[in-house]
């Protein structure tokens, strides 16, 4: 199948004997590397997703707080503590 003069992946199989067993060993190592990369990518995706949800909740809380603060300002000026009447009232 593979002759000594034929190299499927030059430079990538250094240190391996040539032949089907070497190719199988090489491919198994490549599969393991790709599986590790996929595992790391999924872990990163989960972390980013969790962070995004937390930031979304924080944004929602800030928005609600600002809405409540704007309601306080639109209800009129605060009452004068001495007369219990709104400031500026006769």
N, CA, C and O atoms as a GROMACS GRO file, in nm:
protein
  360
    1UNK      N    1   0.083  -0.119   0.000
    1UNK     CA    2   0.000   0.000   0.000
    1UNK      C    3   0.087   0.125   0.000
    1UNK      O    4   0.078   0.205  -0.093
    2UNK      N    5   0.172   0.145   0.100
    2UNK     CA    6   0.262   0.259   0.107
    2UNK      C    7   0.404   0.208   0.086
    2UNK      O    8   0.447   0.112   0.152
    3UNK      N    9   0.475   0.269  -0.003
    3UNK     CA   10   0.614   0.229  -0.023
    3UNK      C   11   0.705   0.320   0.057
    3UNK      O   12   0.663   0.425   0.104
    4UNK      N   13   0.830   0.280   0.072
    4UNK     CA   14   0.926   0.360   0.147
    4UNK      C   15   0.951   0.493   0.078
    4UNK      O   16   0.986   0.591   0.145
    5UNK      N   17   0.933   0.500  -0.053
    5UNK     CA   18   0.956   0.625  -0.125
    5UNK      C   19   0.834   0.717  -0.119
    5UNK      O   20   0.844   0.835  -0.154
    6UNK      N   21   0.721   0.665  -0.077
    6UNK     CA   22   0.598   0.745  -0.071
    6UNK      C   23   0.572   0.789   0.072
    6UNK      O   24   0.562   0.706   0.164
    7UNK      N   25   0.562   0.919   0.090
    7UNK     CA   26   0.530   0.972   0.224
    7UNK      C   27   0.398   1.045   0.213
    7UNK      O   28   0.387   1.140   0.136
    8UNK      N   29   0.300   1.002   0.287
    8UNK     CA   30   0.167   1.063   0.283
    8UNK      C   31   0.169   1.205   0.337
    8UNK      O   32   0.112   1.296   0.276
    9UNK      N   33   0.232   1.225   0.448
    9UNK     CA   34   0.238   1.356   0.512
    9UNK      C   35   0.383   1.389   0.545
    9UNK      O   36   0.427   1.363   0.657
   10UNK      N   37   0.458   1.445   0.452
   10UNK     CA   38   0.599   1.470   0.478
   10UNK      C   39   0.618   1.562   0.598
   10UNK      O   40   0.547   1.661   0.614
   11UNK      N   41   0.715   1.528   0.682
   11UNK     CA   42   0.746   1.612   0.797
   11UNK      C   43   0.656   1.588   0.916
   11UNK      O   44   0.697   1.611   1.030
   12UNK      N   45   0.536   1.542   0.895
   12UNK     CA   46   0.441   1.523   1.005
   12UNK      C   47   0.458   1.386   1.070
   12UNK      O   48   0.417   1.364   1.184
   13UNK      N   49   0.520   1.293   0.997
   13UNK     CA   50   0.534   1.158   1.051
   13UNK      C   51   0.676   1.131   1.100
   13UNK      O   52   0.715   1.015   1.120
   14UNK      N   53   0.754   1.236   1.121
   14UNK     CA   54   0.891   1.213   1.166
   14UNK      C   55   0.887   1.142   1.301
   14UNK      O   56   0.807   1.175   1.388
   15UNK      N   57   0.974   1.046   1.317
   15UNK     CA   58   0.976   0.968   1.440
   15UNK      C   59   0.886   0.846   1.435
   15UNK      O   60   0.893   0.761   1.523
   16UNK      N   61   0.802   0.836   1.334
   16UNK     CA   62   0.715   0.720   1.317
   16UNK      C   63   0.772   0.631   1.208
   16UNK      O   64   0.837   0.678   1.115
   17UNK      N   65   0.749   0.505   1.221
   17UNK     CA   66   0.780   0.415   1.110
   17UNK      C   67   0.675   0.436   1.004
   17UNK      O   68   0.561   0.474   1.034
   18UNK      N   69   0.713   0.412   0.880
   18UNK     CA   70   0.613   0.428   0.775
   18UNK      C   71   0.531   0.302   0.764
   18UNK      O   72   0.578   0.192   0.795
   19UNK      N   73   0.409   0.318   0.720
   19UNK     CA   74   0.321   0.204   0.702
   19UNK      C   75   0.186   0.232   0.763
   19UNK      O   76   0.165   0.337   0.824
   20UNK      N   77   0.095   0.138   0.746
   20UNK     CA   78  -0.042   0.158   0.795
   20UNK      C   79  -0.051   0.178   0.946
   20UNK      O   80  -0.134   0.256   0.993
   21UNK      N   81   0.035   0.109   1.023
   21UNK     CA   82   0.030   0.126   1.168
   21UNK      C   83   0.072   0.266   1.209
   21UNK      O   84   0.014   0.326   1.299
   22UNK      N   85   0.173   0.318   1.140
   22UNK     CA   86   0.219   0.454   1.170
   22UNK      C   87   0.112   0.556   1.136
   22UNK      O   88   0.088   0.651   1.210
   23UNK      N   89   0.049   0.534   1.023
   23UNK     CA   90  -0.058   0.625   0.984
   23UNK      C   91  -0.173   0.619   1.084
   23UNK      O   92  -0.228   0.723   1.120
   24UNK      N   93  -0.209   0.502   1.128
   24UNK     CA   94  -0.316   0.486   1.227
   24UNK      C   95  -0.279   0.557   1.357
   24UNK      O   96  -0.362   0.627   1.416
   25UNK      N   97  -0.155   0.540   1.402
   25UNK     CA   98  -0.110   0.604   1.525
   25UNK      C   99  -0.115   0.757   1.510
   25UNK      O  100  -0.161   0.828   1.600
   26UNK      N  101  -0.066   0.804   1.396
   26UNK     CA  102  -0.067   0.948   1.369
   26UNK      C  103  -0.210   1.003   1.370
   26UNK      O  104  -0.237   1.105   1.433
   27UNK      N  105  -0.300   0.935   1.301
   27UNK     CA  106  -0.439   0.982   1.292
   27UNK      C  107  -0.508   0.979   1.428
   27UNK      O  108  -0.586   1.068   1.460
   28UNK      N  109  -0.478   0.878   1.508
   28UNK     CA  110  -0.537   0.872   1.643
   28UNK      C  111  -0.489   0.990   1.727
   28UNK      O  112  -0.568   1.048   1.802
   29UNK      N  113  -0.362   1.027   1.716
   29UNK     CA  114  -0.312   1.143   1.789
   29UNK      C  115  -0.379   1.272   1.741
   29UNK      O  116  -0.411   1.359   1.821
   30UNK      N  117  -0.399   1.284   1.611
   30UNK     CA  118  -0.467   1.402   1.556
   30UNK      C  119  -0.611   1.410   1.605
   30UNK      O  120  -0.660   1.519   1.636
   31UNK      N  121  -0.680   1.295   1.612
   31UNK     CA  122  -0.817   1.292   1.663
   31UNK      C  123  -0.820   1.337   1.808
   31UNK      O  124  -0.909   1.414   1.847
   32UNK      N  125  -0.726   1.291   1.888
   32UNK     CA  126  -0.719   1.332   2.028
   32UNK      C  127  -0.697   1.482   2.041
   32UNK      O  128  -0.758   1.547   2.125
   33UNK      N  129  -0.610   1.537   1.956
   33UNK     CA  130  -0.586   1.682   1.959
   33UNK      C  131  -0.713   1.758   1.925
   33UNK      O  132  -0.746   1.856   1.991
   34UNK      N  133  -0.783   1.712   1.821
   34UNK     CA  134  -0.907   1.780   1.781
   34UNK      C  135  -1.014   1.768   1.888
   34UNK      O  136  -1.090   1.862   1.911
   35UNK      N  137  -1.023   1.653   1.954
   35UNK     CA  138  -1.120   1.637   2.062
   35UNK      C  139  -1.090   1.732   2.176
   35UNK      O  140  -1.181   1.789   2.236
   36UNK      N  141  -0.962   1.750   2.208
   36UNK     CA  142  -0.923   1.842   2.315
   36UNK      C  143  -0.957   1.986   2.276
   36UNK      O  144  -1.007   2.063   2.359
   37UNK      N  145  -0.932   2.022   2.151
   37UNK     CA  146  -0.967   2.156   2.103
   37UNK      C  147  -1.117   2.180   2.112
   37UNK      O  148  -1.160   2.287   2.154
   38UNK      N  149  -1.196   2.080   2.074
   38UNK     CA  150  -1.341   2.092   2.081
   38UNK      C  151  -1.388   2.106   2.225
   38UNK      O  152  -1.476   2.186   2.254
   39UNK      N  153  -1.330   2.028   2.314
   39UNK     CA  154  -1.365   2.035   2.456
   39UNK      C  155  -1.334   2.175   2.512
   39UNK      O  156  -1.414   2.232   2.585
   40UNK      N  157  -1.218   2.228   2.476
   40UNK     CA  158  -1.181   2.362   2.522
   40UNK      C  159  -1.273   2.469   2.464
   40UNK      O  160  -1.309   2.564   2.533
   41UNK      N  161  -1.310   2.454   2.338
   41UNK     CA  162  -1.400   2.551   2.275
   41UNK      C  163  -1.538   2.549   2.342
   41UNK      O  164  -1.598   2.654   2.363
   42UNK      N  165  -1.586   2.432   2.374
   42UNK     CA  166  -1.717   2.421   2.441
   42UNK      C  167  -1.712   2.481   2.581
   42UNK      O  168  -1.807   2.547   2.624
   43UNK      N  169  -1.603   2.459   2.652
   43UNK     CA  170  -1.586   2.516   2.785
   43UNK      C  171  -1.585   2.669   2.777
   43UNK      O  172  -1.650   2.737   2.857
   44UNK      N  173  -1.512   2.722   2.680
   44UNK     CA  174  -1.507   2.866   2.660
   44UNK      C  175  -1.646   2.920   2.625
   44UNK      O  176  -1.686   3.025   2.676
   45UNK      N  177  -1.719   2.849   2.540
   45UNK     CA  178  -1.854   2.891   2.502
   45UNK      C  179  -1.946   2.894   2.624
   45UNK      O  180  -2.026   2.987   2.638
   46UNK      N  181  -1.937   2.794   2.711
   46UNK     CA  182  -2.020   2.793   2.832
   46UNK      C  183  -1.986   2.910   2.923
   46UNK      O  184  -2.076   2.974   2.978
   47UNK      N  185  -1.857   2.939   2.938
   47UNK     CA  186  -1.817   3.052   3.022
   47UNK      C  187  -1.870   3.183   2.966
   47UNK      O  188  -1.922   3.267   3.040
   48UNK      N  189  -1.856   3.202   2.835
   48UNK     CA  190  -1.904   3.326   2.774
   48UNK      C  191  -2.056   3.338   2.783
   48UNK      O  192  -2.109   3.447   2.805
   49UNK      N  193  -2.125   3.226   2.766
   49UNK     CA  194  -2.270   3.227   2.775
   49UNK      C  195  -2.315   3.266   2.916
   49UNK      O  196  -2.407   3.345   2.933
   50UNK      N  197  -2.249   3.208   3.016
   50UNK     CA  198  -2.282   3.239   3.156
   50UNK      C  199  -2.256   3.387   3.184
   50UNK      O  200  -2.336   3.454   3.248
   51UNK      N  201  -2.143   3.437   3.136
   51UNK     CA  202  -2.107   3.578   3.156
   51UNK      C  203  -2.208   3.670   3.086
   51UNK      O  204  -2.246   3.774   3.140
   52UNK      N  205  -2.249   3.632   2.966
   52UNK     CA  206  -2.345   3.711   2.891
   52UNK      C  207  -2.479   3.718   2.964
   52UNK      O  208  -2.541   3.824   2.971
   53UNK      N  209  -2.524   3.604   3.018
   53UNK     CA  210  -2.650   3.604   3.093
   53UNK      C  211  -2.640   3.693   3.216
   53UNK      O  212  -2.734   3.767   3.247
   54UNK      N  213  -2.527   3.686   3.287
   54UNK     CA  214  -2.508   3.768   3.406
   54UNK      C  215  -2.508   3.917   3.370
   54UNK      O  216  -2.568   3.998   3.440
   55UNK      N  217  -2.441   3.952   3.261
   55UNK     CA  218  -2.440   4.092   3.218
   55UNK      C  219  -2.579   4.137   3.173
   55UNK      O  220  -2.617   4.252   3.195
   56UNK      N  221  -2.654   4.048   3.112
   56UNK     CA  222  -2.790   4.081   3.072
   56UNK      C  223  -2.878   4.109   3.193
   56UNK      O  224  -2.958   4.203   3.193
   57UNK      N  225  -2.863   4.028   3.297
   57UNK     CA  226  -2.940   4.051   3.419
   57UNK      C  227  -2.900   4.182   3.484
   57UNK      O  228  -2.986   4.257   3.530
   58UNK      N  229  -2.771   4.211   3.487
   58UNK     CA  230  -2.724   4.338   3.545
   58UNK      C  231  -2.780   4.455   3.466
   58UNK      O  232  -2.820   4.557   3.524
   59UNK      N  233  -2.783   4.442   3.335
   59UNK     CA  234  -2.839   4.548   3.251
   59UNK      C  235  -2.987   4.568   3.282
   59UNK      O  236  -3.034   4.681   3.295
   60UNK      N  237  -3.060   4.458   3.294
   60UNK     CA  238  -3.203   4.468   3.326
   60UNK      C  239  -3.226   4.536   3.460
   60UNK      O  240  -3.316   4.618   3.474
   61UNK      N  241  -3.143   4.502   3.560
   61UNK     CA  242  -3.157   4.565   3.692
   61UNK      C  243  -3.128   4.715   3.684
   61UNK      O  244  -3.199   4.796   3.745
   62UNK      N  245  -3.024   4.753   3.610
   62UNK     CA  246  -2.993   4.896   3.595
   62UNK      C  247  -3.108   4.968   3.526
   62UNK      O  248  -3.144   5.079   3.566
   63UNK      N  249  -3.164   4.906   3.423
   63UNK     CA  250  -3.275   4.967   3.350
   63UNK      C  251  -3.396   4.986   3.443
   63UNK      O  252  -3.459   5.092   3.442
   64UNK      N  253  -3.428   4.883   3.522
   64UNK     CA  254  -3.541   4.894   3.615
   64UNK      C  255  -3.516   5.003   3.719
   64UNK      O  256  -3.607   5.079   3.752
   65UNK      N  257  -3.393   5.010   3.770
   65UNK     CA  258  -3.360   5.113   3.868
   65UNK      C  259  -3.376   5.253   3.806
   65UNK      O  260  -3.430   5.343   3.870
   66UNK      N  261  -3.329   5.270   3.685
   66UNK     CA  262  -3.343   5.400   3.618
   66UNK      C  263  -3.490   5.434   3.595
   66UNK      O  264  -3.530   5.549   3.607
   67UNK      N  265  -3.570   5.334   3.562
   67UNK     CA  266  -3.713   5.357   3.543
   67UNK      C  267  -3.777   5.402   3.674
   67UNK      O  268  -3.858   5.495   3.675
   68UNK      N  269  -3.741   5.338   3.783
   68UNK     CA  270  -3.796   5.377   3.914
   68UNK      C  271  -3.750   5.517   3.953
   68UNK      O  272  -3.829   5.596   4.006
   69UNK      N  273  -3.624   5.548   3.926
   69UNK     CA  274  -3.574   5.682   3.957
   69UNK      C  275  -3.646   5.787   3.874
   69UNK      O  276  -3.674   5.896   3.924
   70UNK      N  277  -3.675   5.758   3.749
   70UNK     CA  278  -3.744   5.856   3.666
   70UNK      C  279  -3.888   5.875   3.714
   70UNK      O  280  -3.943   5.984   3.701
   71UNK      N  281  -3.949   5.770   3.769
   71UNK     CA  282  -4.084   5.786   3.825
   71UNK      C  283  -4.081   5.877   3.947
   71UNK      O  284  -4.172   5.957   3.967
   72UNK      N  285  -3.976   5.865   4.028
   72UNK     CA  286  -3.964   5.951   4.146
   72UNK      C  287  -3.953   6.098   4.106
   72UNK      O  288  -4.011   6.184   4.172
   73UNK      N  289  -3.880   6.126   3.998
   73UNK     CA  290  -3.862   6.264   3.955
   73UNK      C  291  -3.987   6.322   3.889
   73UNK      O  292  -4.011   6.442   3.897
   74UNK      N  293  -4.066   6.237   3.824
   74UNK     CA  294  -4.185   6.288   3.755
   74UNK      C  295  -4.304   6.307   3.848
   74UNK      O  296  -4.402   6.370   3.808
   75UNK      N  297  -4.296   6.256   3.969
   75UNK     CA  298  -4.410   6.270   4.060
   75UNK      C  299  -4.410   6.406   4.128
   75UNK      O  300  -4.500   6.434   4.208
   76UNK      N  301  -4.314   6.490   4.099
   76UNK     CA  302  -4.312   6.624   4.156
   76UNK      C  303  -4.199   6.640   4.254
   76UNK      O  304  -4.133   6.542   4.290
   77UNK      N  305  -4.176   6.762   4.298
   77UNK     CA  306  -4.068   6.786   4.393
   77UNK      C  307  -4.101   6.725   4.528
   77UNK      O  308  -4.218   6.703   4.560
   78UNK      N  309  -4.000   6.698   4.608
   78UNK     CA  310  -4.025   6.638   4.740
   78UNK      C  311  -4.097   6.736   4.832
   78UNK      O  312  -4.089   6.857   4.814
   79UNK      N  313  -4.166   6.681   4.928
   79UNK     CA  314  -4.243   6.764   5.022
   79UNK      C  315  -4.148   6.841   5.113
   79UNK      O  316  -4.039   6.794   5.145
   80UNK      N  317  -4.192   6.961   5.155
   80UNK     CA  318  -4.114   7.042   5.250
   80UNK      C  319  -4.132   6.975   5.386
   80UNK      O  320  -4.246   6.963   5.432
   81UNK      N  321  -4.025   6.932   5.452
   81UNK     CA  322  -4.038   6.856   5.576
   81UNK      C  323  -4.109   6.935   5.687
   81UNK      O  324  -4.170   6.874   5.774
   82UNK      N  325  -4.103   7.068   5.686
   82UNK     CA  326  -4.166   7.146   5.793
   82UNK      C  327  -4.317   7.157   5.775
   82UNK      O  328  -4.390   7.161   5.875
   83UNK      N  329  -4.367   7.162   5.653
   83UNK     CA  330  -4.509   7.185   5.630
   83UNK      C  331  -4.580   7.063   5.574
   83UNK      O  332  -4.703   7.060   5.567
   84UNK      N  333  -4.502   6.963   5.533
   84UNK     CA  334  -4.557   6.843   5.470
   84UNK      C  335  -4.631   6.877   5.342
   84UNK      O  336  -4.716   6.800   5.296
   85UNK      N  337  -4.600   6.990   5.283
   85UNK     CA  338  -4.659   7.027   5.154
   85UNK      C  339  -4.548   7.019   5.050
   85UNK      O  340  -4.430   7.034   5.083
   86UNK      N  341  -4.586   6.994   4.924
   86UNK     CA  342  -4.485   6.993   4.819
   86UNK      C  343  -4.418   7.129   4.811
   86UNK      O  344  -4.482   7.232   4.832
   87UNK      N  345  -4.291   7.129   4.781
   87UNK     CA  346  -4.217   7.254   4.770
   87UNK      C  347  -4.280   7.341   4.663
   87UNK      O  348  -4.318   7.291   4.557
   88UNK      N  349  -4.291   7.469   4.688
   88UNK     CA  350  -4.353   7.562   4.594
   88UNK      C  351  -4.502   7.571   4.601
   88UNK      O  352  -4.563   7.651   4.529
   89UNK      N  353  -4.565   7.492   4.688
   89UNK     CA  354  -4.711   7.498   4.701
   89UNK      C  355  -4.748   7.616   4.792
   89UNK      O  356  -4.674   7.649   4.884
   90UNK      N  357  -4.864   7.680   4.764
   90UNK     CA  358  -4.905   7.795   4.846
   90UNK      C  359  -4.946   7.760   4.988
   90UNK      O  360  -4.981   7.848   5.066
   0.00000   0.00000   0.00000
